[in-house]
Amino acid sequence: MTLTTITSDPTGPDLGLPNETLAAIFDGLEPAVLADISRVSRRFNAVAERILYSYISITDLLSAASPIPAKTLRFCQSLLRRSHLLEIIRRLQIRWILLGDFRVLSSQALAQACTEVGIALRTLSFLEGLDVFLGPANIAITPSSLRPIHAIERLVLGCSFPYLIYCSLGCEWTKGVQSYTRILAEFLESVPSLRHLKLSDHPDGLLLHPHALPSLSYFRGSADTAAILLPGRPVQHLALVGQDSDVNRLNLPKMALTSVPLRFLDLSAMSIRPVLLRNIATQLVAVETLKIRLALRHTLHYALAGITLLAGLSSVLSDFHHLIRFDLSPTEVDGHRQPNFTEEATLCAMWLRACPTLKLIVFPSQTEWRLSGNGVWESG
């Protein structure tokens, strides 16, 4: 007998198992299967529902035909009607994606939608993960009848998440749009347990109390924001977005003022020139893992062919004295990523001479090379 053929019984079946065991059995099942399980009995419903609603992911495609985030608004309305779900939801992801021209959208409607989502969010006091990207919601001019605040701030205004560990916030960004106000800073100051923070747009002038975010270990965002957030905080993993020219002699030294050594640096969202790597090596001296997308066309000689373009990195790598893992997998070489094991092995040996701490290298081909215990590079 399959699950879908079981007759619904509000009082059974009673398998003699504690709820914790049922939860362990149900965990990992597909949502469609869990939905079937929830219809078997009240007890199964209670256990399956806690798994089904622990993680909510909603994506709305906004266009002239669908100008409002209907799925998100339906979720918010359902949430407010079903108060027993409030303590179940642990992770929430909301994505608004623009299809077409943002000018066909109603700024008034989007601002109101943000306010409604914010009302629902304020009920989720047990939330551990929040991932929100509001697409075009902040591009349109705020209606004069509404308070001029950032779209994200309409959501987080008045929210309190004492258990929040992961947070990712942002909208599509362009110069001249509504900037963040003090509301974002107040929100971040209210989440002391936060460890992972991503800010995909540009909160210019963000100022936090020195004791805010005491557990922050990961940040992804712009160089200027990193220069504000990192000093005095235990950030070990930094991922920067934007242009490599955004990293300059003013903000880079501030990124080095973390309370613990910054060991992991991800620059794969930028096109990096070797000169920036040299500057980074002089400031972020404890980096052990480095992931980059190299701007080959603009920095190395066209006469060189294929992966031998990367030979010029030897002089740069010599400036990193603790580098263990070097990941070039986001870099494009000759428009393809076919491995050339002979050239890659040669580069491994060359780079090891320049940087004796290297143990692992990932090339644009996605081939991973590890230094064995007997000092031989092996691909895998």
C-alpha positions as CSV (number, residue, x, y, z in Angstrom):
1,M,0.0,0.0,0.0
2,T,1.4,3.4,-0.9
3,L,1.0,6.5,1.2
4,T,-1.4,8.1,-1.2
5,T,-3.9,5.2,-0.8
6,I,-4.0,5.4,3.0
7,T,-7.5,6.5,4.1
8,S,-7.3,9.7,6.1
9,D,-8.0,9.0,9.8
10,P,-8.0,12.0,12.1
11,T,-7.1,9.9,15.2
12,G,-4.5,7.5,13.6
13,P,-2.5,5.7,12.7
14,D,-0.7,5.3,16.0
15,L,2.6,3.6,15.3
16,G,3.8,3.8,18.9
17,L,6.6,6.1,17.9
18,P,7.5,9.4,19.6
19,N,7.2,12.6,17.6
20,E,11.0,13.0,17.5
21,T,11.3,9.6,15.8
22,L,8.6,10.5,13.3
23,A,10.3,13.8,12.6
24,A,13.6,11.9,11.9
25,I,11.7,9.6,9.5
26,F,10.0,12.4,7.7
27,D,13.0,14.7,7.5
28,G,14.5,14.8,4.0
29,L,11.3,13.7,2.2
30,E,10.1,15.6,-0.8
31,P,7.6,18.4,0.0
32,A,4.9,16.6,-2.1
33,V,5.4,13.4,-0.1
34,L,5.2,15.4,3.2
35,A,2.0,17.0,2.0
36,D,0.5,13.5,1.5
37,I,1.7,12.5,5.0
38,S,0.1,15.5,6.6
39,R,-3.3,14.3,5.4
40,V,-3.0,10.9,7.1
41,S,-3.8,12.0,10.6
42,R,-3.7,14.9,13.0
43,R,-0.5,13.6,14.5
44,F,1.2,13.1,11.2
45,N,0.0,16.5,10.1
46,A,1.5,18.2,13.2
47,V,4.9,16.5,12.6
48,A,5.0,16.9,8.8
49,E,3.9,20.6,9.1
50,R,6.8,21.5,11.3
51,I,9.2,20.2,8.6
52,L,7.2,21.6,5.6
53,Y,7.1,25.1,7.1
54,S,10.5,25.3,8.7
55,Y,11.9,26.6,5.4
56,I,9.8,28.8,3.1
57,S,11.1,30.0,-0.3
58,I,9.0,32.3,-2.5
59,T,9.9,33.8,-5.9
60,D,7.7,36.4,-7.6
61,L,8.3,37.4,-11.2
62,L,7.2,41.1,-11.7
63,S,6.1,42.4,-15.0
64,A,3.4,44.5,-16.6
65,A,1.1,41.5,-16.5
66,S,2.1,40.7,-12.8
67,P,2.9,44.1,-11.3
68,I,2.7,43.0,-7.6
69,P,4.4,40.1,-5.7
70,A,1.2,38.0,-5.4
71,K,2.8,34.9,-4.0
72,T,4.6,36.8,-1.3
73,L,1.4,38.6,-0.3
74,R,-0.6,35.4,-0.2
75,F,2.0,33.9,2.1
76,C,1.9,36.9,4.4
77,Q,-1.9,36.8,4.6
78,S,-1.8,33.0,5.3
79,L,0.8,33.5,8.0
80,L,-1.2,36.0,9.8
81,R,-4.3,33.7,9.8
82,R,-2.4,30.7,11.0
83,S,-0.6,31.8,14.2
84,H,0.6,28.3,15.0
85,L,3.1,28.5,12.1
86,L,4.9,31.5,13.6
87,E,7.2,29.4,15.8
88,I,7.7,26.7,13.1
89,I,9.3,28.9,10.4
90,R,13.0,29.0,10.8
91,R,14.2,30.1,7.4
92,L,12.5,32.5,4.9
93,Q,13.6,33.4,1.4
94,I,11.8,36.0,-0.7
95,R,12.9,36.8,-4.2
96,W,11.3,39.5,-6.5
97,I,12.6,39.3,-10.0
98,L,11.9,42.0,-12.7
99,L,10.9,40.9,-16.2
100,G,10.9,43.8,-18.5
101,D,10.9,47.6,-17.8
102,F,10.5,48.6,-14.1
103,R,8.5,51.7,-15.3
104,V,5.5,49.6,-15.9
105,L,5.3,48.8,-12.2
106,S,3.5,50.9,-9.6
107,S,5.8,52.3,-7.0
108,Q,2.9,52.8,-4.7
109,A,1.9,49.2,-5.0
110,L,5.4,47.9,-4.4
111,A,5.9,50.2,-1.4
112,Q,2.6,49.0,0.1
113,A,3.6,45.4,-0.6
114,C,6.9,46.0,1.3
115,T,4.9,47.3,4.2
116,E,2.6,44.3,4.3
117,V,5.5,41.9,4.2
118,G,7.1,43.8,7.1
119,I,3.9,43.3,9.2
120,A,4.1,39.6,8.6
121,L,7.9,39.5,9.3
122,R,7.5,41.0,12.7
123,T,5.6,37.9,13.8
124,L,8.5,35.5,13.1
125,S,10.5,36.0,16.2
126,F,12.0,32.5,16.0
127,L,13.6,33.1,12.6
128,E,17.1,31.9,12.1
129,G,17.7,32.7,8.4
130,L,16.4,35.6,6.4
131,D,17.2,36.0,2.7
132,V,15.4,38.9,0.9
133,F,16.0,40.3,-2.5
134,L,13.3,42.8,-3.6
135,G,14.4,43.3,-7.2
136,P,13.1,46.7,-8.5
137,A,11.2,47.7,-5.4
138,N,13.7,50.4,-4.5
139,I,14.3,51.8,-8.0
140,A,11.0,53.5,-8.4
141,I,10.6,56.9,-6.7
142,T,8.9,56.6,-3.4
143,P,5.4,58.1,-3.4
144,S,5.1,61.4,-1.7
145,S,2.4,60.0,0.6
146,L,4.9,57.5,2.1
147,R,7.9,58.0,4.3
148,P,11.1,58.1,2.1
149,I,12.9,55.0,3.3
150,H,14.6,52.1,1.5
151,A,12.4,49.2,0.4
152,I,14.3,46.8,2.5
153,E,13.8,49.0,5.5
154,R,10.1,48.9,5.1
155,L,10.4,45.1,5.7
156,V,12.8,45.1,8.7
157,L,11.4,48.2,10.5
158,G,10.3,47.1,14.0
159,C,11.5,43.5,13.5
160,S,13.2,41.6,16.3
161,F,15.0,38.3,15.5
162,P,16.9,37.2,18.6
163,Y,17.9,33.9,17.0
164,L,18.9,35.2,13.6
165,I,22.1,33.7,12.4
166,Y,22.0,34.3,8.6
167,C,20.8,37.4,6.9
168,S,20.9,38.5,3.2
169,L,19.3,41.8,2.2
170,G,19.2,43.8,-1.0
171,C,17.5,45.2,-4.1
172,E,18.5,46.1,-7.6
173,W,20.7,49.2,-7.3
174,T,21.6,52.3,-9.4
175,K,22.9,55.7,-8.5
176,G,20.3,58.2,-7.3
177,V,17.8,55.7,-5.8
178,Q,16.5,55.9,-2.2
179,S,19.4,55.3,0.1
180,Y,19.3,53.4,3.4
181,T,18.6,55.4,6.5
182,R,19.3,54.7,10.2
183,I,16.7,52.0,10.2
184,L,19.1,49.4,8.7
185,A,21.7,50.1,11.3
186,E,19.0,49.8,14.1
187,F,18.0,46.5,12.7
188,L,21.5,45.1,12.5
189,E,22.1,46.3,16.1
190,S,19.1,44.3,17.2
191,V,20.4,40.9,16.0
192,P,23.3,40.0,18.3
193,S,23.5,36.3,17.2
194,L,24.0,37.2,13.5
195,R,27.1,35.4,12.0
196,H,26.5,35.6,8.3
197,L,25.6,38.9,6.6
198,K,25.1,39.7,2.9
199,L,24.2,43.2,1.7
200,S,23.9,43.1,-2.1
201,D,23.4,46.9,-2.7
202,H,25.1,49.9,-1.2
203,P,24.2,51.1,2.3
204,D,26.3,54.3,2.1
205,G,27.1,55.8,5.5
206,L,26.1,52.8,7.5
207,L,27.2,53.4,11.1
208,L,26.8,50.8,13.8
209,H,27.4,50.8,17.5
210,P,30.9,49.4,18.2
211,H,29.3,46.5,20.2
212,A,26.8,45.5,17.5
213,L,27.2,42.2,15.6
214,P,29.6,40.7,18.1
215,S,29.5,37.3,16.4
216,L,29.8,38.3,12.8
217,S,32.1,35.9,11.0
218,Y,31.1,36.2,7.3
219,F,30.3,39.3,5.3
220,R,29.5,39.7,1.6
221,G,29.0,43.2,0.1
222,S,30.7,46.3,-1.2
223,A,34.2,47.3,-0.2
224,D,33.0,50.5,1.4
225,T,30.5,48.7,3.5
226,A,33.1,46.1,4.5
227,A,35.4,48.9,5.6
228,I,32.6,50.0,8.0
229,L,31.6,46.6,9.3
230,L,34.8,44.7,9.7
231,P,36.9,46.7,12.2
232,G,36.7,45.2,15.6
233,R,34.5,42.3,14.6
234,P,35.5,38.6,14.3
235,V,35.1,38.4,10.5
236,Q,37.2,35.6,9.0
237,H,35.5,35.2,5.7
238,L,35.0,38.2,3.3
239,A,33.4,38.2,-0.1
240,L,33.5,41.5,-2.1
241,V,31.2,42.6,-4.9
242,G,31.5,45.5,-7.4
243,Q,34.5,46.6,-9.3
244,D,38.1,46.0,-8.3
245,S,38.6,49.8,-8.5
246,D,36.2,50.0,-5.6
247,V,38.9,48.5,-3.4
248,N,41.2,51.4,-2.6
249,R,43.9,52.7,-0.3
250,L,41.2,54.2,2.0
251,N,38.9,51.2,2.6
252,L,41.4,48.3,2.2
253,P,43.4,49.1,5.4
254,K,40.1,49.2,7.4
255,M,39.2,45.7,6.3
256,A,42.4,44.5,8.0
257,L,41.2,45.8,11.4
258,T,39.1,42.7,12.3
259,S,39.4,41.3,15.8
260,V,40.6,37.9,14.4
261,P,42.7,37.3,11.3
262,L,40.8,37.4,8.1
263,R,41.6,34.1,6.5
264,F,39.1,33.6,3.6
265,L,38.8,36.1,0.8
266,D,36.4,35.7,-2.2
267,L,36.8,38.1,-5.1
268,S,35.0,36.0,-7.7
269,A,32.3,38.6,-8.1
270,M,34.9,41.1,-9.5
271,S,37.3,41.1,-12.5
272,I,40.6,41.4,-10.6
273,R,43.9,42.9,-11.8
274,P,47.1,41.5,-10.4
275,V,48.0,44.9,-9.0
276,L,45.0,44.7,-6.6
277,L,46.2,41.3,-5.4
278,R,49.5,42.8,-4.4
279,N,47.8,45.6,-2.5
280,I,45.6,43.0,-0.7
281,A,48.6,40.9,0.2
282,T,50.2,43.8,2.0
283,Q,47.1,44.6,4.1
284,L,45.3,41.2,4.6
285,V,48.4,39.4,5.6
286,A,46.7,36.3,7.1
287,V,44.7,35.2,4.0
288,E,44.8,31.4,3.6
289,T,42.1,30.9,1.0
290,L,41.8,33.2,-2.1
291,K,39.2,32.9,-4.8
292,I,39.4,35.2,-7.8
293,R,38.1,36.0,-11.3
294,L,41.2,37.3,-13.0
295,A,40.8,40.1,-15.6
296,L,43.2,38.5,-18.1
297,R,42.4,40.7,-21.1
298,H,43.3,43.9,-19.4
299,T,46.4,42.9,-17.6
300,L,48.5,40.3,-19.4
301,H,50.2,40.2,-22.8
302,Y,48.1,39.1,-25.7
303,A,51.0,37.2,-27.2
304,L,50.8,34.6,-24.5
305,A,48.5,31.7,-25.2
306,G,46.1,29.6,-23.1
307,I,46.7,29.0,-19.5
308,T,50.4,30.2,-19.7
309,L,48.8,33.7,-19.3
310,L,48.7,32.8,-15.6
311,A,52.4,32.4,-15.2
312,G,52.7,36.1,-14.5
313,L,51.0,35.5,-11.1
314,S,54.1,34.1,-9.6
315,S,55.5,37.5,-8.5
316,V,52.1,38.3,-7.0
317,L,51.7,35.0,-5.1
318,S,55.1,35.5,-3.5
319,D,53.6,38.4,-1.5
320,F,51.1,36.0,0.2
321,H,52.9,34.3,3.1
322,H,50.1,32.1,4.5
323,L,48.1,31.2,1.3
324,I,47.0,27.5,1.3
325,R,44.2,27.4,-1.2
326,F,44.2,29.4,-4.5
327,D,41.0,29.1,-6.5
328,L,40.9,30.5,-10.1
329,S,37.9,28.5,-11.2
330,P,35.8,31.7,-12.0
331,T,38.4,32.9,-14.5
332,E,37.8,32.4,-18.2
333,V,40.8,31.4,-20.4
334,D,40.5,31.5,-24.2
335,G,36.7,31.3,-23.8
336,H,36.7,27.7,-22.5
337,R,37.9,25.7,-19.5
338,Q,39.4,22.5,-21.0
339,P,42.2,21.2,-18.8
340,N,45.7,21.1,-20.0
341,F,47.3,18.9,-17.3
342,T,50.9,19.6,-18.5
343,E,50.6,23.4,-18.3
344,E,48.7,23.2,-15.0
345,A,51.3,20.9,-13.4
346,T,54.0,23.3,-14.6
347,L,52.2,26.3,-13.0
348,C,51.7,24.4,-9.8
349,A,55.4,23.9,-9.5
350,M,56.1,27.5,-10.4
351,W,53.7,28.9,-7.9
352,L,54.9,26.7,-5.1
353,R,58.4,28.1,-5.5
354,A,56.9,31.6,-5.2
355,C,54.5,30.7,-2.4
356,P,55.8,27.7,-0.4
357,T,52.6,27.5,1.8
358,L,50.4,26.5,-1.1
359,K,48.6,23.1,-0.8
360,L,45.7,23.3,-3.1
361,I,45.1,25.1,-6.5
362,V,41.9,25.1,-8.6
363,F,42.4,26.1,-12.2
364,P,39.8,27.7,-14.6
365,S,39.3,24.2,-16.0
366,Q,37.8,23.3,-12.6
367,T,40.7,20.8,-12.1
368,E,41.8,20.7,-8.5
369,W,45.5,20.0,-7.7
370,R,46.6,19.0,-4.2
371,L,50.1,18.8,-2.9
372,S,50.7,15.3,-1.5
373,G,52.7,14.5,1.6
374,N,55.8,13.7,-0.5
375,G,55.7,17.0,-2.3
376,V,54.1,15.9,-5.6
377,W,51.1,17.8,-7.1
378,E,48.2,15.4,-7.9
379,S,45.1,16.3,-9.9
380,G,41.7,15.1,-9.0
